[in-house]
Amino acid sequence: MLGELLSGNSPPLRFFSPGWLLIFVLLYGCGTLLVREAAARWQLQWSVLFLAVAYGIVEEGLTTKAIFNPRWHGTGMLSGYGMYVGVQWVWAIGVTFFHATVSTMIPIAIVEHLWPSSRHSPLLGKTGLGFAFGGFATITILGMLSIGTAEGERTIPFFPRTPLLAVAFAAVVLLCWLAYRFRGREMRTGALPLIPPVCFGLAGFFGQAFFLVIPNEMVKQGVQGATAVAVELTVVCLALAFVFIQLCHHGVTVRHTTALVIGSLMPYILLTPVHEYLWKSSPANPKTGVLAVGIVAAALLFVWREAAIGKDRQVQPLPRDGIQSDS
């Protein structure tokens, strides 16, 4: 719902149609379940980021192949911008950041704040893992074989060069291995003061807003693709620095993390009236109801924050036996 519905990519009439809803559950739902299960079983803290990035590559590099397709409908004015060795790097970096946060890490954070006592415990048995992996693999393969460029009512399958797909697959394997390699490693920092929760919210807001606005503005201003890639990578490095210096701070509280989640989702909530009333819709993908989605999301996030803070007062942190500290 965050990755497709709230973002406006799939408005309600499309999102809740049975076929599309099944696709989204198999792709986003099963993919995020697998990331969450691996994080719990391998005792991942910061290294779960490897899996979140791997998910983004699976969706946009292997399933939709959009990072290789300059005619992909979702790239807009970024189509072909900063394209080197067959990869649309400007769009690829932004969409991977989106999936690693909004599609993966934020849903996991929302659930774990509601059930903090289960935060470090696996939720799926062998059967559940089998269904999740099977559903995710099935929709990935079907997408790889069928998704492509929309031409009127038809979709022409797009197949990038085999080496590009092979490199994308190898990157996913490498990222999964890195997550496993750093299993059980926990970082707690305190060299710099912890900023207040409102600053966590602002960091999330401006991080998401940057990738929504600035790449398009760089296209309009005629900024060279290589420069745009460098700017995006700089912002990614700043985001990682925030994770290691602030999010991994020993004094971080639920108020900080809930503020980060709400701040990160707020740009998409604020854009819902723009989606519904200003941006052009198509008969196949009408924007009706997007504003209502934003209003409901804002209300639910407020309720979620109050519930998370209330549960934090009730539940004591679980011991993390066997975890090494890299401070």
One Martini backbone bead per residue (centre of mass of N, CA, C, O) as a GRO file, in nm:
protein
  327
    1MET     BB    1   0.055   0.064  -0.018
    2LEU     BB    2   0.304   0.249  -0.021
    3GLY     BB    3   0.440   0.183  -0.305
    4GLU     BB    4   0.149   0.234  -0.469
    5LEU     BB    5  -0.086   0.395  -0.336
    6LEU     BB    6   0.041   0.648  -0.191
    7SER     BB    7   0.229   0.727  -0.441
    8GLY     BB    8   0.021   0.693  -0.710
    9ASN     BB    9   0.083   0.455  -0.906
   10SER     BB   10  -0.188   0.308  -0.767
   11PRO     BB   11  -0.485   0.366  -0.758
   12PRO     BB   12  -0.762   0.233  -0.619
   13LEU     BB   13  -0.899   0.107  -0.879
   14ARG     BB   14  -0.636  -0.061  -0.927
   15PHE     BB   15  -0.527  -0.178  -0.662
   16PHE     BB   16  -0.823  -0.334  -0.586
   17SER     BB   17  -0.784  -0.513  -0.803
   18PRO     BB   18  -0.731  -0.843  -0.800
   19GLY     BB   19  -0.484  -0.870  -0.986
   20TRP     BB   20  -0.307  -0.638  -0.871
   21LEU     BB   21  -0.313  -0.721  -0.575
   22LEU     BB   22  -0.166  -0.987  -0.614
   23ILE     BB   23   0.093  -0.872  -0.729
   24PHE     BB   24   0.165  -0.690  -0.483
   25VAL     BB   25   0.177  -0.914  -0.272
   26LEU     BB   26   0.400  -1.086  -0.409
   27LEU     BB   27   0.609  -0.858  -0.429
   28TYR     BB   28   0.602  -0.674  -0.175
   29GLY     BB   29   0.513  -0.870   0.047
   30CYS     BB   30   0.710  -1.110   0.008
   31GLY     BB   31   0.971  -0.947  -0.002
   32THR     BB   32   0.946  -0.819   0.286
   33LEU     BB   33   0.923  -1.080   0.442
   34LEU     BB   34   1.206  -1.186   0.366
   35VAL     BB   35   1.365  -0.955   0.489
   36ARG     BB   36   1.252  -0.985   0.780
   37GLU     BB   37   1.339  -1.280   0.827
   38ALA     BB   38   1.642  -1.241   0.784
   39ALA     BB   39   1.680  -1.029   1.006
   40ALA     BB   40   1.592  -1.219   1.240
   41ARG     BB   41   1.777  -1.475   1.185
   42TRP     BB   42   2.055  -1.288   1.149
   43GLN     BB   43   2.066  -1.033   1.319
   44LEU     BB   44   1.990  -0.749   1.191
   45GLN     BB   45   2.068  -0.419   1.137
   46TRP     BB   46   2.221  -0.228   0.923
   47SER     BB   47   2.249  -0.480   0.710
   48VAL     BB   48   1.952  -0.466   0.593
   49LEU     BB   49   2.019  -0.274   0.357
   50PHE     BB   50   2.109  -0.485   0.155
   51LEU     BB   51   1.823  -0.612   0.117
   52ALA     BB   52   1.672  -0.355   0.031
   53VAL     BB   53   1.838  -0.312  -0.227
   54ALA     BB   54   1.788  -0.587  -0.351
   55TYR     BB   55   1.487  -0.548  -0.391
   56GLY     BB   56   1.505  -0.309  -0.590
   57ILE     BB   57   1.655  -0.475  -0.809
   58VAL     BB   58   1.445  -0.692  -0.855
   59GLU     BB   59   1.213  -0.508  -0.944
   60GLU     BB   60   1.377  -0.301  -1.157
   61GLY     BB   61   1.587  -0.519  -1.293
   62LEU     BB   62   1.412  -0.805  -1.323
   63THR     BB   63   1.105  -0.756  -1.349
   64THR     BB   64   1.076  -0.472  -1.514
   65LYS     BB   65   1.356  -0.346  -1.629
   66ALA     BB   66   1.358  -0.023  -1.597
   67ILE     BB   67   1.668   0.057  -1.572
   68PHE     BB   68   1.695  -0.026  -1.900
   69ASN     BB   69   1.423   0.136  -1.991
   70PRO     BB   70   1.363   0.434  -2.167
   71ARG     BB   71   1.031   0.351  -2.211
   72TRP     BB   72   0.941   0.375  -1.935
   73HIS     BB   73   0.661   0.517  -1.791
   74GLY     BB   74   0.794   0.603  -1.496
   75THR     BB   75   1.034   0.811  -1.582
   76GLY     BB   76   0.972   1.028  -1.770
   77MET     BB   77   1.207   1.282  -1.789
   78LEU     BB   78   1.432   1.046  -1.712
   79SER     BB   79   1.452   0.934  -1.984
   80GLY     BB   80   1.786   0.855  -2.051
   81TYR     BB   81   1.905   0.986  -1.805
   82GLY     BB   82   2.210   0.895  -1.730
   83MET     BB   83   2.308   0.687  -1.958
   84TYR     BB   84   2.506   0.393  -1.883
   85VAL     BB   85   2.562   0.088  -1.992
   86GLY     BB   86   2.227   0.055  -1.997
   87VAL     BB   87   2.179   0.266  -1.751
   88GLN     BB   88   1.950   0.455  -1.551
   89TRP     BB   89   2.094   0.609  -1.299
   90VAL     BB   90   1.912   0.831  -1.190
   91TRP     BB   91   1.657   0.655  -1.160
   92ALA     BB   92   1.779   0.408  -1.014
   93ILE     BB   93   1.861   0.543  -0.750
   94GLY     BB   94   1.583   0.655  -0.669
   95VAL     BB   95   1.415   0.383  -0.679
   96THR     BB   96   1.592   0.230  -0.475
   97PHE     BB   97   1.546   0.418  -0.239
   98PHE     BB   98   1.242   0.381  -0.229
   99HIS     BB   99   1.235   0.069  -0.182
  100ALA     BB  100   1.428   0.062   0.072
  101THR     BB  101   1.209   0.232   0.230
  102VAL     BB  102   0.897   0.238   0.153
  103SER     BB  103   0.875  -0.079   0.063
  104THR     BB  104   1.045  -0.198   0.328
  105MET     BB  105   1.145  -0.055   0.601
  106ILE     BB  106   0.880   0.086   0.686
  107PRO     BB  107   0.689  -0.156   0.713
  108ILE     BB  108   0.863  -0.296   0.925
  109ALA     BB  109   0.853  -0.068   1.136
  110ILE     BB  110   0.549  -0.061   1.177
  111VAL     BB  111   0.517  -0.352   1.283
  112GLU     BB  112   0.741  -0.348   1.513
  113HIS     BB  113   0.593  -0.119   1.678
  114LEU     BB  114   0.333  -0.297   1.737
  115TRP     BB  115   0.543  -0.567   1.790
  116PRO     BB  116   0.810  -0.555   1.989
  117SER     BB  117   0.835  -0.857   2.106
  118SER     BB  118   0.888  -0.959   1.781
  119ARG     BB  119   1.137  -0.819   1.645
  120HIS     BB  120   1.355  -1.087   1.680
  121SER     BB  121   1.135  -1.276   1.548
  122PRO     BB  122   1.019  -1.512   1.375
  123LEU     BB  123   0.705  -1.555   1.169
  124LEU     BB  124   0.806  -1.798   0.994
  125GLY     BB  125   0.795  -2.091   0.859
  126LYS     BB  126   0.856  -2.312   0.619
  127THR     BB  127   0.589  -2.266   0.472
  128GLY     BB  128   0.592  -1.958   0.465
  129LEU     BB  129   0.861  -1.933   0.315
  130GLY     BB  130   0.774  -2.089   0.066
  131PHE     BB  131   0.545  -1.899  -0.020
  132ALA     BB  132   0.708  -1.636  -0.034
  133PHE     BB  133   0.925  -1.731  -0.234
  134GLY     BB  134   0.736  -1.837  -0.454
  135GLY     BB  135   0.582  -1.573  -0.510
  136PHE     BB  136   0.828  -1.394  -0.572
  137ALA     BB  137   0.953  -1.567  -0.799
  138THR     BB  138   0.710  -1.579  -0.987
  139ILE     BB  139   0.669  -1.270  -1.038
  140THR     BB  140   0.954  -1.222  -1.143
  141ILE     BB  141   0.949  -1.410  -1.390
  142LEU     BB  142   0.694  -1.300  -1.525
  143GLY     BB  143   0.801  -1.013  -1.554
  144MET     BB  144   1.056  -1.077  -1.721
  145LEU     BB  145   0.874  -1.199  -1.967
  146SER     BB  146   0.637  -0.943  -1.994
  147ILE     BB  147   0.757  -0.680  -1.925
  148GLY     BB  148   0.735  -0.334  -2.062
  149THR     BB  149   0.612  -0.152  -2.326
  150ALA     BB  150   0.372   0.081  -2.370
  151GLU     BB  151   0.119   0.043  -2.650
  152GLY     BB  152  -0.143   0.142  -2.557
  153GLU     BB  153  -0.302  -0.167  -2.496
  154ARG     BB  154  -0.011  -0.266  -2.513
  155THR     BB  155   0.264  -0.495  -2.429
  156ILE     BB  156   0.609  -0.481  -2.485
  157PRO     BB  157   0.849  -0.674  -2.436
  158PHE     BB  158   1.148  -0.636  -2.239
  159PHE     BB  159   1.504  -0.703  -2.336
  160PRO     BB  160   1.786  -0.698  -2.219
  161ARG     BB  161   2.090  -0.757  -2.197
  162THR     BB  162   2.224  -1.025  -2.052
  163PRO     BB  163   2.454  -0.889  -1.885
  164LEU     BB  164   2.265  -0.705  -1.722
  165LEU     BB  165   2.107  -0.926  -1.577
  166ALA     BB  166   2.355  -1.066  -1.453
  167VAL     BB  167   2.448  -0.825  -1.282
  168ALA     BB  168   2.191  -0.792  -1.119
  169PHE     BB  169   2.195  -1.074  -0.995
  170ALA     BB  170   2.479  -1.050  -0.867
  171ALA     BB  171   2.406  -0.810  -0.682
  172VAL     BB  172   2.198  -0.961  -0.513
  173VAL     BB  173   2.382  -1.184  -0.409
  174LEU     BB  174   2.592  -0.998  -0.277
  175LEU     BB  175   2.398  -0.854  -0.078
  176CYS     BB  176   2.309  -1.110   0.070
  177TRP     BB  177   2.593  -1.190   0.163
  178LEU     BB  178   2.654  -0.935   0.326
  179ALA     BB  179   2.430  -0.968   0.527
  180TYR     BB  180   2.535  -1.244   0.631
  181ARG     BB  181   2.824  -1.154   0.704
  182PHE     BB  182   2.682  -0.925   0.916
  183ARG     BB  183   2.576  -1.100   1.121
  184GLY     BB  184   2.529  -0.983   1.451
  185ARG     BB  185   2.591  -0.683   1.386
  186GLU     BB  186   2.622  -0.409   1.610
  187MET     BB  187   2.548  -0.056   1.626
  188ARG     BB  188   2.672   0.192   1.870
  189THR     BB  189   2.647   0.531   1.903
  190GLY     BB  190   2.808   0.863   2.058
  191ALA     BB  191   2.992   1.095   1.943
  192LEU     BB  192   2.724   1.234   1.880
  193PRO     BB  193   2.460   1.401   1.917
  194LEU     BB  194   2.125   1.370   1.960
  195ILE     BB  195   1.869   1.442   1.782
  196PRO     BB  196   1.567   1.536   1.753
  197PRO     BB  197   1.276   1.409   1.629
  198VAL     BB  198   1.214   1.641   1.426
  199CYS     BB  199   1.480   1.588   1.264
  200PHE     BB  200   1.404   1.312   1.167
  201GLY     BB  201   1.159   1.405   1.006
  202LEU     BB  202   1.315   1.600   0.818
  203ALA     BB  203   1.505   1.392   0.697
  204GLY     BB  204   1.286   1.220   0.565
  205PHE     BB  205   1.151   1.437   0.396
  206PHE     BB  206   1.404   1.542   0.229
  207GLY     BB  207   1.494   1.273   0.114
  208GLN     BB  208   1.236   1.218  -0.054
  209ALA     BB  209   1.205   1.496  -0.195
  210PHE     BB  210   1.457   1.492  -0.360
  211PHE     BB  211   1.376   1.243  -0.553
  212LEU     BB  212   1.108   1.391  -0.653
  213VAL     BB  213   1.253   1.674  -0.764
  214ILE     BB  214   1.560   1.722  -0.848
  215PRO     BB  215   1.606   1.547  -1.102
  216ASN     BB  216   1.398   1.704  -1.274
  217GLU     BB  217   1.541   1.979  -1.245
  218MET     BB  218   1.806   1.893  -1.383
  219VAL     BB  219   1.683   1.846  -1.655
  220LYS     BB  220   1.567   2.135  -1.703
  221GLN     BB  221   1.871   2.265  -1.658
  222GLY     BB  222   2.090   2.074  -1.809
  223VAL     BB  223   2.221   1.866  -1.648
  224GLN     BB  224   2.444   1.646  -1.630
  225GLY     BB  225   2.427   1.315  -1.569
  226ALA     BB  226   2.687   1.281  -1.399
  227THR     BB  227   2.613   1.502  -1.195
  228ALA     BB  228   2.348   1.378  -1.097
  229VAL     BB  229   2.472   1.120  -0.986
  230ALA     BB  230   2.660   1.257  -0.780
  231VAL     BB  231   2.437   1.391  -0.616
  232GLU     BB  232   2.284   1.135  -0.536
  233LEU     BB  233   2.524   0.992  -0.395
  234THR     BB  234   2.558   1.208  -0.179
  235VAL     BB  235   2.280   1.165  -0.048
  236VAL     BB  236   2.322   0.869   0.022
  237CYS     BB  237   2.564   0.919   0.210
  238LEU     BB  238   2.406   1.096   0.408
  239ALA     BB  239   2.202   0.878   0.484
  240LEU     BB  240   2.411   0.680   0.600
  241ALA     BB  241   2.521   0.869   0.813
  242PHE     BB  242   2.255   0.892   0.965
  243VAL     BB  243   2.231   0.597   1.042
  244PHE     BB  244   2.510   0.570   1.202
  245ILE     BB  245   2.484   0.835   1.390
  246GLN     BB  246   2.160   0.825   1.469
  247LEU     BB  247   1.998   0.552   1.438
  248CYS     BB  248   2.255   0.408   1.606
  249HIS     BB  249   2.201   0.540   1.857
  250HIS     BB  250   2.180   0.473   2.199
  251GLY     BB  251   1.933   0.709   2.236
  252VAL     BB  252   1.721   0.600   2.070
  253THR     BB  253   1.373   0.629   2.001
  254VAL     BB  254   1.048   0.601   1.916
  255ARG     BB  255   1.016   0.900   1.849
  256HIS     BB  256   1.231   0.900   1.631
  257THR     BB  257   1.130   0.667   1.438
  258THR     BB  258   0.844   0.777   1.389
  259ALA     BB  259   0.934   1.045   1.268
  260LEU     BB  260   1.082   0.925   1.026
  261VAL     BB  261   0.843   0.783   0.896
  262ILE     BB  262   0.649   1.026   0.868
  263GLY     BB  263   0.844   1.210   0.712
  264SER     BB  264   0.882   1.013   0.466
  265LEU     BB  265   0.557   1.010   0.393
  266MET     BB  266   0.463   1.310   0.360
  267PRO     BB  267   0.516   1.375   0.057
  268TYR     BB  268   0.292   1.173  -0.043
  269ILE     BB  269   0.056   1.300   0.104
  270LEU     BB  270   0.086   1.593  -0.022
  271LEU     BB  271   0.049   1.473  -0.328
  272THR     BB  272  -0.245   1.366  -0.357
  273PRO     BB  273  -0.392   1.621  -0.473
  274VAL     BB  274  -0.213   1.638  -0.723
  275HIS     BB  275  -0.287   1.369  -0.845
  276GLU     BB  276  -0.604   1.422  -0.864
  277TYR     BB  277  -0.607   1.745  -0.991
  278LEU     BB  278  -0.329   1.793  -1.180
  279TRP     BB  279  -0.255   1.524  -1.282
  280LYS     BB  280  -0.256   1.324  -1.538
  281SER     BB  281  -0.484   1.091  -1.647
  282SER     BB  282  -0.604   0.767  -1.725
  283PRO     BB  283  -0.837   0.536  -1.805
  284ALA     BB  284  -0.647   0.297  -1.683
  285ASN     BB  285  -0.543   0.532  -1.442
  286PRO     BB  286  -0.719   0.667  -1.228
  287LYS     BB  287  -0.709   0.923  -0.955
  288THR     BB  288  -0.937   0.833  -0.794
  289GLY     BB  289  -0.887   0.861  -0.433
  290VAL     BB  290  -0.603   0.972  -0.345
  291LEU     BB  291  -0.679   1.176  -0.127
  292ALA     BB  292  -0.808   0.971   0.066
  293VAL     BB  293  -0.549   0.817   0.114
  294GLY     BB  294  -0.396   1.051   0.253
  295ILE     BB  295  -0.590   1.092   0.490
  296VAL     BB  296  -0.581   0.805   0.604
  297ALA     BB  297  -0.275   0.787   0.643
  298ALA     BB  298  -0.245   1.017   0.846
  299ALA     BB  299  -0.431   0.897   1.062
  300LEU     BB  300  -0.284   0.622   1.097
  301LEU     BB  301  -0.009   0.739   1.180
  302PHE     BB  302  -0.106   0.867   1.440
  303VAL     BB  303  -0.208   0.609   1.574
  304TRP     BB  304   0.057   0.453   1.552
  305ARG     BB  305   0.232   0.638   1.726
  306GLU     BB  306   0.070   0.607   1.989
  307ALA     BB  307   0.097   0.298   2.005
  308ALA     BB  308   0.407   0.281   2.006
  309ILE     BB  309   0.454   0.450   2.261
  310GLY     BB  310   0.279   0.277   2.449
  311LYS     BB  311   0.439   0.006   2.407
  312ASP     BB  312   0.716   0.114   2.503
  313ARG     BB  313   0.622   0.135   2.807
  314GLN     BB  314   0.560  -0.190   2.837
  315VAL     BB  315   0.821  -0.283   2.680
  316GLN     BB  316   1.100  -0.454   2.713
  317PRO     BB  317   1.394  -0.516   2.609
  318LEU     BB  318   1.550  -0.754   2.443
  319PRO     BB  319   1.782  -0.972   2.443
  320ARG     BB  320   2.114  -0.987   2.258
  321ASP     BB  321   2.252  -1.259   2.202
  322GLY     BB  322   2.559  -1.270   2.036
  323ILE     BB  323   2.622  -0.965   1.991
  324GLN     BB  324   2.811  -0.751   1.829
  325SER     BB  325   3.009  -0.456   1.882
  326ASP     BB  326   3.036  -0.157   1.656
  327SER     BB  327   3.150   0.157   1.783
   0.00000   0.00000   0.00000
